[in-house]
């Protein structure tokens, strides 16, 4: 990467990116550049030839080299490359099937759907959810399950309500789901963090925090973590539950992508203590229709009434129409059929993304390596911030997420990107990573050139 012609290319790309060079600009002559970079004319000619291959510049005989007129539009030829959105893949959503279920629900339940329903959720839906959860190794009864208006509602209620252990403080992984951080921030809950990497958490540190900080509950995303993509091993999950039991700490398990786990032997934390130490939340937003706003919470029986009081004060009950349609969708077997299809879609996309990152990202970046799920995170070089990269890529209609919002203030990192594969077109993944890699190289180059005051292109 120290070749002179590559340095010349990077310098020109830098000027294109910061618009020092605009469409139609004439580039310096081969002689001028060879003198400026103290290199041979052949080196400059090679740099220009490579830039021509990338359709960034063009040559005019007996005149010189120019910036391609359509340079600004060239990045938009493939339209948007969306690594930001985290809803389900729109191309595999079962709109027509579910519309049929909605119509059937209206016909079957009639008045019930448009009146206030059971606060805990339709009993017939809870029966179907209990059957479905068995596939995830969550064995419970309809009486312990509450239907909520999406997992965000459940998390918000759990932050606000008192717990049987009488404790008030909350522990979260760092980083973690920003929606939960928003809940604890708005409710001014005292919160501790524990650092998480793809190697997991420090279990000795976890025990220290449990023992000394009056932890009400530990909020944890055990599979395909948001934003890292991390999964805990069964041994780690078992140890975490044992520590929670030892120090009278509850666990709030957000298993929102558990359905996508290709490892049939992977179990939820709930399975290691089904009696009540672990509160299990299962959302359908990421694998199904987010507008449905339905999730399930499995609580210890002695917490049900209190949870329902808080829920009642929030929304009386969750949408009866959504509940009725989901019940029919689960009962008919349509959901299992949809799940098989979507699992393959996401596994394929993650595999393509991992290959692209391995092949294209600069050596001084690091990325997580999930086996499936939605998310992969990229740690940028120290002198490059996520905010800068996001801004530069936005101009090319490539969207990625600055992951700084996934951290508490004391743990904040400014150089972490989150990529979601859920809505990006499979055919655009490699191109998106290629542009991201170019952007990182340009940003590093810009930092290295901050001290330059004069350059031929100005």
C-alpha positions as CSV (number, residue, x, y, z in Angstrom):
1,X,0.0,0.0,0.0
2,X,3.1,2.3,0.0
3,X,3.4,2.4,-3.8
4,X,3.6,6.0,-5.0
5,X,0.8,5.5,-7.6
6,X,-1.6,4.4,-4.9
7,X,-0.8,7.5,-2.9
8,X,-1.5,9.6,-5.9
9,X,-4.9,7.8,-6.4
10,X,-5.8,8.3,-2.7
11,X,-4.9,12.0,-2.9
12,X,-7.2,12.5,-5.9
13,X,-10.0,10.5,-4.4
14,X,-9.7,12.6,-1.3
15,X,-10.1,15.8,-3.4
16,X,-13.1,14.2,-5.1
17,X,-14.7,13.3,-1.8
18,X,-14.3,16.8,-0.2
19,X,-15.3,18.4,-3.5
20,X,-12.0,20.2,-4.0
21,X,-12.3,18.6,-7.4
22,X,-15.8,18.8,-9.0
23,X,-17.3,17.4,-12.2
24,X,-15.4,18.6,-15.2
25,X,-12.3,19.8,-13.3
26,X,-9.1,19.5,-15.2
27,X,-6.4,17.5,-13.3
28,X,-2.7,18.5,-13.1
29,X,-0.5,17.4,-15.9
30,X,1.6,14.2,-15.6
31,X,4.7,16.3,-15.4
32,X,3.3,18.5,-12.6
33,X,2.3,15.5,-10.5
34,X,5.6,13.7,-11.1
35,X,7.4,16.7,-9.7
36,X,5.0,17.2,-6.8
37,X,5.3,13.6,-5.7
38,X,8.9,13.1,-6.7
39,X,8.2,10.1,-8.8
40,X,8.5,9.1,-12.4
41,X,5.9,10.1,-15.1
42,X,5.1,6.4,-15.6
43,X,3.9,6.3,-11.9
44,X,1.5,9.2,-12.5
45,X,0.3,7.6,-15.8
46,X,-0.4,4.4,-13.9
47,X,-2.4,6.2,-11.2
48,X,-4.4,8.0,-13.9
49,X,-5.0,4.8,-15.8
50,X,-6.4,3.1,-12.6
51,X,-8.7,6.0,-11.9
52,X,-9.9,5.8,-15.5
53,X,-10.7,2.1,-14.9
54,X,-12.8,3.2,-11.9
55,X,-14.6,5.7,-14.1
56,X,-13.6,8.6,-11.9
57,X,-11.6,10.5,-14.5
58,X,-11.3,10.5,-18.3
59,X,-8.6,11.6,-20.7
60,X,-8.9,14.0,-23.7
61,X,-6.1,13.5,-26.3
62,X,-3.7,16.5,-26.4
63,X,-5.6,18.2,-23.6
64,X,-5.2,16.2,-20.4
65,X,-7.3,14.4,-17.7
66,X,-10.7,15.5,-16.3
67,X,-13.1,14.5,-13.6
68,X,-16.0,12.5,-15.0
69,X,-19.0,14.8,-15.6
70,X,-21.4,12.4,-13.9
71,X,-19.1,11.6,-11.0
72,X,-21.7,12.8,-8.4
73,X,-24.4,10.6,-9.9
74,X,-22.1,7.6,-10.4
75,X,-22.5,6.6,-6.8
76,X,-26.3,6.6,-7.2
77,X,-26.5,4.2,-10.1
78,X,-27.6,1.4,-7.9
79,X,-29.9,3.7,-5.9
80,X,-29.8,3.3,-2.1
81,X,-27.6,0.7,-0.2
82,X,-29.4,0.5,3.1
83,X,-27.4,-1.0,6.0
84,X,-29.3,1.2,8.5
85,X,-32.9,0.0,8.5
86,X,-33.5,-2.8,10.9
87,X,-37.1,-3.9,10.1
88,X,-37.7,-7.2,8.3
89,X,-36.8,-7.8,4.7
90,X,-39.7,-6.3,2.8
91,X,-39.3,-8.7,-0.1
92,X,-40.1,-11.7,2.1
93,X,-42.9,-10.3,4.2
94,X,-46.1,-12.4,3.9
95,X,-48.5,-9.5,3.2
96,X,-51.1,-11.4,1.3
97,X,-51.1,-14.4,3.7
98,X,-51.5,-12.1,6.7
99,X,-54.2,-10.1,5.0
100,X,-56.1,-13.3,4.7
101,X,-55.6,-13.9,8.4
102,X,-56.8,-10.4,9.2
103,X,-60.0,-10.9,7.2
104,X,-60.5,-14.3,8.9
105,X,-60.0,-12.7,12.3
106,X,-62.6,-10.0,11.6
107,X,-65.1,-12.7,10.5
108,X,-64.3,-15.0,13.4
109,X,-64.2,-12.6,16.3
110,X,-66.5,-9.8,15.1
111,X,-67.4,-7.6,18.0
112,X,-64.7,-8.9,20.3
113,X,-62.0,-7.4,18.1
114,X,-63.4,-3.9,18.3
115,X,-64.0,-3.8,22.0
116,X,-61.7,-3.9,25.0
117,X,-60.3,-7.4,25.4
118,X,-58.4,-9.4,28.0
119,X,-55.7,-7.3,29.6
120,X,-53.3,-10.2,29.6
121,X,-54.0,-11.0,25.9
122,X,-56.4,-13.2,24.1
123,X,-56.3,-16.6,25.8
124,X,-56.4,-18.5,22.5
125,X,-53.4,-16.5,21.2
126,X,-51.5,-17.2,24.4
127,X,-52.1,-20.9,23.9
128,X,-50.7,-20.7,20.4
129,X,-47.7,-18.6,21.7
130,X,-46.9,-21.2,24.3
131,X,-46.8,-23.9,21.6
132,X,-44.6,-21.7,19.5
133,X,-42.2,-20.9,22.3
134,X,-41.6,-24.6,22.8
135,X,-39.6,-24.5,19.6
136,X,-37.3,-22.0,21.3
137,X,-36.9,-24.2,24.4
138,X,-39.2,-21.9,26.4
139,X,-41.7,-24.1,28.3
140,X,-44.4,-22.3,30.2
141,X,-48.2,-21.9,30.6
142,X,-50.7,-19.4,29.1
143,X,-51.3,-18.1,32.6
144,X,-47.7,-16.8,32.9
145,X,-47.6,-15.2,29.5
146,X,-48.7,-11.6,28.8
147,X,-49.3,-10.2,25.3
148,X,-47.8,-6.7,25.0
149,X,-47.7,-4.0,22.3
150,X,-44.2,-4.8,21.2
151,X,-41.1,-5.6,23.2
152,X,-40.4,-1.8,23.8
153,X,-43.6,-1.6,25.9
154,X,-42.5,-4.5,28.0
155,X,-39.1,-3.1,28.6
156,X,-40.4,0.3,29.5
157,X,-42.9,-1.2,32.0
158,X,-40.2,-3.4,33.6
159,X,-37.9,-0.4,34.2
160,X,-40.7,1.5,35.9
161,X,-42.3,-1.2,38.1
162,X,-41.0,-2.5,41.4
163,X,-39.5,-6.0,41.6
164,X,-39.9,-8.6,44.3
165,X,-36.2,-8.3,45.3
166,X,-36.8,-4.7,46.4
167,X,-33.8,-3.4,44.4
168,X,-33.8,-0.4,42.1
169,X,-30.6,-0.5,40.0
170,X,-30.4,-1.9,36.4
171,X,-27.4,-3.5,34.7
172,X,-27.0,-3.5,30.9
173,X,-24.5,-4.8,28.4
174,X,-22.3,-2.2,26.8
175,X,-23.2,-1.5,24.1
176,X,-26.9,-2.5,24.0
177,X,-30.2,-1.8,22.3
178,X,-30.7,2.0,22.2
179,X,-34.5,1.8,22.8
180,X,-33.8,0.4,26.2
181,X,-31.2,3.1,26.9
182,X,-33.8,5.6,26.0
183,X,-36.3,4.1,28.5
184,X,-33.8,4.1,31.4
185,X,-32.7,7.6,30.5
186,X,-36.2,9.0,30.5
187,X,-37.1,7.3,33.7
188,X,-33.9,8.4,35.3
189,X,-33.1,4.8,36.5
190,X,-29.7,4.3,38.1
191,X,-27.9,2.1,35.6
192,X,-24.6,0.2,35.5
193,X,-22.8,-1.2,32.5
194,X,-20.7,-4.2,31.8
195,X,-18.5,-4.3,28.7
196,X,-19.5,-6.8,26.0
197,X,-17.3,-8.0,23.1
198,X,-17.5,-10.9,20.7
199,X,-15.6,-12.8,23.4
200,X,-18.5,-12.2,25.9
201,X,-18.5,-10.5,29.3
202,X,-16.2,-10.8,32.2
203,X,-18.1,-13.2,34.5
204,X,-16.0,-12.2,37.6
205,X,-16.9,-8.6,36.9
206,X,-20.6,-9.6,36.6
207,X,-20.5,-11.3,40.0
208,X,-18.8,-8.2,41.5
209,X,-21.6,-6.0,40.2
210,X,-24.4,-8.4,41.3
211,X,-22.9,-8.6,44.8
212,X,-22.3,-4.9,45.4
213,X,-24.7,-2.8,43.5
214,X,-28.3,-3.7,44.4
215,X,-29.2,-4.8,40.9
216,X,-32.9,-5.1,40.2
217,X,-32.4,-6.9,36.9
218,X,-29.8,-7.5,34.2
219,X,-31.1,-6.7,30.7
220,X,-29.4,-9.0,28.3
221,X,-29.7,-9.9,24.6
222,X,-28.2,-13.4,24.5
223,X,-28.5,-14.2,20.8
224,X,-27.5,-12.0,17.8
225,X,-26.9,-9.0,20.0
226,X,-27.9,-5.5,18.9
227,X,-25.5,-4.0,17.7
228,X,-22.7,-6.5,17.9
229,X,-24.2,-9.7,16.7
230,X,-22.7,-11.6,19.6
231,X,-24.1,-14.9,21.0
232,X,-23.4,-16.4,24.4
233,X,-22.5,-20.1,24.8
234,X,-24.8,-22.3,26.8
235,X,-22.2,-22.6,29.6
236,X,-22.0,-18.8,29.8
237,X,-25.8,-18.5,30.0
238,X,-26.0,-21.2,32.7
239,X,-23.3,-19.4,34.8
240,X,-25.1,-16.0,34.4
241,X,-28.4,-17.5,35.6
242,X,-26.6,-19.2,38.6
243,X,-25.0,-15.8,39.6
244,X,-28.4,-14.1,39.3
245,X,-29.9,-16.8,41.6
246,X,-27.1,-16.5,44.1
247,X,-27.4,-12.7,44.4
248,X,-31.2,-12.3,44.0
249,X,-31.0,-10.5,40.6
250,X,-33.6,-10.9,37.9
251,X,-32.7,-11.3,34.3
252,X,-34.7,-9.7,31.5
253,X,-33.9,-11.8,28.4
254,X,-34.6,-10.1,25.1
255,X,-34.6,-13.0,22.6
256,X,-35.9,-11.0,19.7
257,X,-33.9,-12.9,17.1
258,X,-33.7,-16.3,18.8
259,X,-35.8,-17.8,15.9
260,X,-32.8,-17.2,13.5
261,X,-30.3,-19.3,15.5
262,X,-28.8,-22.0,13.2
263,X,-27.5,-23.8,16.3
264,X,-30.3,-26.2,17.4
265,X,-28.5,-26.9,20.7
266,X,-28.4,-23.2,21.7
267,X,-30.8,-22.5,24.6
268,X,-32.3,-19.3,26.0
269,X,-31.3,-18.2,29.5
270,X,-35.0,-19.0,30.5
271,X,-34.4,-22.7,30.0
272,X,-31.8,-22.7,32.8
273,X,-34.3,-21.3,35.4
274,X,-37.8,-21.5,34.1
275,X,-39.4,-21.0,37.6
276,X,-39.1,-17.2,37.6
277,X,-35.6,-15.8,37.8
278,X,-35.6,-15.1,34.1
279,X,-38.2,-12.8,32.5
280,X,-38.4,-13.8,28.8
281,X,-39.4,-11.4,26.0
282,X,-40.2,-12.5,22.5
283,X,-40.9,-9.9,19.8
284,X,-42.2,-10.6,16.3
285,X,-41.1,-7.2,14.9
286,X,-37.8,-8.3,13.3
287,X,-38.9,-11.6,11.7
288,X,-42.5,-10.7,10.8
289,X,-44.5,-7.4,10.6
290,X,-43.2,-4.6,12.8
291,X,-46.5,-2.7,12.5
292,X,-48.3,-5.6,14.1
293,X,-47.0,-4.4,17.5
294,X,-47.3,-7.7,19.3
295,X,-44.8,-9.3,21.6
296,X,-45.0,-11.9,24.4
297,X,-43.6,-11.7,27.9
298,X,-43.2,-14.7,30.2
299,X,-43.2,-13.6,33.8
300,X,-43.0,-15.4,37.2
301,X,-46.6,-16.0,38.2
302,X,-46.3,-13.7,41.3
303,X,-45.3,-10.7,39.1
304,X,-48.2,-11.0,36.7
305,X,-50.8,-8.9,38.5
306,X,-48.4,-6.0,39.2
307,X,-47.2,-6.1,35.6
308,X,-50.8,-6.0,34.3
309,X,-51.5,-3.0,36.5
310,X,-48.7,-1.1,34.9
311,X,-49.7,-2.3,31.4
312,X,-53.3,-1.2,32.0
313,X,-52.2,2.3,32.9
314,X,-50.3,2.3,29.6
315,X,-52.8,1.1,27.0
316,X,-55.7,-0.9,28.6
317,X,-54.9,-3.8,26.2
318,X,-53.0,-4.6,23.1
319,X,-54.7,-4.6,19.7
320,X,-57.3,-7.3,19.6
321,X,-57.3,-7.4,15.8
322,X,-53.6,-8.0,15.6
323,X,-53.9,-10.7,18.3
324,X,-56.7,-12.4,16.4
325,X,-54.8,-12.4,13.1
326,X,-51.5,-13.6,14.7
327,X,-53.4,-16.4,16.4
328,X,-54.8,-17.6,13.0
329,X,-51.3,-17.2,11.4
330,X,-49.6,-19.3,14.1
331,X,-52.3,-22.0,14.2
332,X,-52.4,-22.5,10.4
333,X,-48.7,-23.3,10.2
334,X,-48.1,-20.2,8.0
335,X,-45.7,-18.7,10.4
336,X,-43.4,-21.8,10.5
337,X,-43.3,-21.8,6.7
338,X,-42.4,-18.1,6.7
339,X,-39.7,-18.6,9.3
340,X,-37.9,-21.3,7.3
341,X,-37.7,-18.9,4.3
342,X,-36.6,-15.9,6.3
343,X,-33.9,-17.8,8.2
344,X,-32.3,-18.8,5.0
345,X,-32.5,-15.2,3.6
346,X,-30.7,-13.7,6.7
347,X,-28.1,-16.4,6.9
348,X,-27.2,-15.9,3.3
349,X,-27.0,-12.1,3.7
350,X,-24.8,-12.4,6.8
351,X,-22.5,-14.8,5.0
352,X,-22.1,-12.4,2.0
353,X,-21.5,-9.5,4.4
354,X,-18.8,-11.4,6.3
355,X,-17.0,-12.4,3.1
356,X,-17.1,-8.8,1.9
357,X,-15.7,-7.5,5.1
358,X,-12.9,-10.1,5.2
359,X,-12.0,-9.3,1.6
360,X,-12.4,-5.5,1.5
361,X,-12.1,-3.8,4.8
362,X,-8.7,-2.2,5.7
363,X,-6.5,-4.3,8.0
364,X,-6.7,-1.8,10.8
365,X,-10.5,-2.2,11.2
366,X,-12.1,-5.0,13.1
367,X,-15.5,-6.5,12.6
368,X,-17.7,-8.9,14.5
369,X,-18.5,-12.3,13.0
370,X,-22.1,-13.4,13.8
371,X,-23.4,-16.7,12.4
372,X,-26.8,-15.2,11.5
373,X,-29.1,-12.5,12.8
374,X,-29.4,-8.9,11.6
375,X,-26.3,-7.1,12.8
376,X,-22.6,-6.9,12.3
377,X,-20.5,-4.2,13.9
378,X,-17.3,-2.6,12.7
379,X,-14.6,-0.9,14.8
380,X,-13.0,1.9,12.8
381,X,-9.3,3.0,13.1
382,X,-8.7,5.3,16.1
383,X,-8.4,8.4,13.9
384,X,-11.7,7.8,12.1
385,X,-15.1,8.5,13.7
386,X,-18.3,6.8,12.9
387,X,-20.0,10.1,12.5
388,X,-17.6,11.2,9.8
389,X,-18.1,7.9,7.9
390,X,-21.9,8.0,8.2
391,X,-21.9,11.6,6.8
392,X,-19.6,10.8,3.8
393,X,-21.5,7.6,2.9
394,X,-24.9,9.4,3.2
395,X,-23.8,11.6,0.3
396,X,-23.4,8.5,-1.8
397,X,-26.9,7.2,-0.6
398,X,-25.2,4.4,1.4
399,X,-26.7,4.3,4.9
400,X,-25.0,2.8,8.0
401,X,-25.5,3.4,11.7
402,X,-23.3,5.3,14.1
403,X,-23.4,3.0,17.1
404,X,-22.5,5.7,19.7
405,X,-26.2,5.8,20.8
406,X,-26.0,2.2,22.0
407,X,-23.7,3.3,24.9
408,X,-24.1,4.8,28.3
409,X,-22.1,8.1,28.5
410,X,-19.3,6.5,30.5
411,X,-18.8,3.8,27.9
412,X,-19.3,5.8,24.8
413,X,-17.3,4.8,21.7
414,X,-17.3,7.1,18.7
415,X,-15.7,4.7,16.3
416,X,-18.2,1.9,16.1
417,X,-20.5,1.3,13.1
418,X,-23.5,-1.0,13.0
419,X,-24.5,-2.7,9.8
420,X,-27.9,-4.3,9.4
421,X,-28.5,-6.8,6.6
422,X,-32.3,-7.0,7.0
423,X,-33.3,-4.6,4.3
424,X,-30.2,-4.2,2.1
425,X,-30.5,-5.9,-1.3
426,X,-28.3,-9.0,-1.4
427,X,-26.7,-7.9,-4.7
428,X,-25.6,-4.6,-3.2
429,X,-23.9,-5.9,0.0
430,X,-20.4,-6.2,-1.5
431,X,-20.6,-2.9,-3.3
432,X,-21.7,-1.2,-0.1
433,X,-18.7,-2.7,1.8
434,X,-16.4,-1.7,-1.0
435,X,-17.6,2.0,-0.7
436,X,-17.3,1.8,3.1
437,X,-13.7,0.6,2.8
438,X,-12.9,3.4,0.3
439,X,-14.5,5.9,2.7
440,X,-12.4,4.6,5.7
441,X,-9.2,4.9,3.5
442,X,-10.1,8.4,2.5
443,X,-10.8,9.5,6.0
444,X,-7.5,8.2,7.1
445,X,-5.8,9.9,4.2
446,X,-7.5,13.1,5.1
447,X,-6.2,12.9,8.7
448,X,-2.7,12.3,7.3
449,X,-3.0,15.4,5.1
450,X,-4.4,17.9,7.6
451,X,-1.0,19.6,7.9
452,X,-0.8,20.2,4.1
453,X,-1.7,23.8,3.3
454,X,-1.0,23.8,-0.4
455,X,-1.9,21.4,-3.1
456,X,-1.9,21.7,-6.8
457,X,-5.7,21.0,-7.0
458,X,-6.7,24.2,-5.2
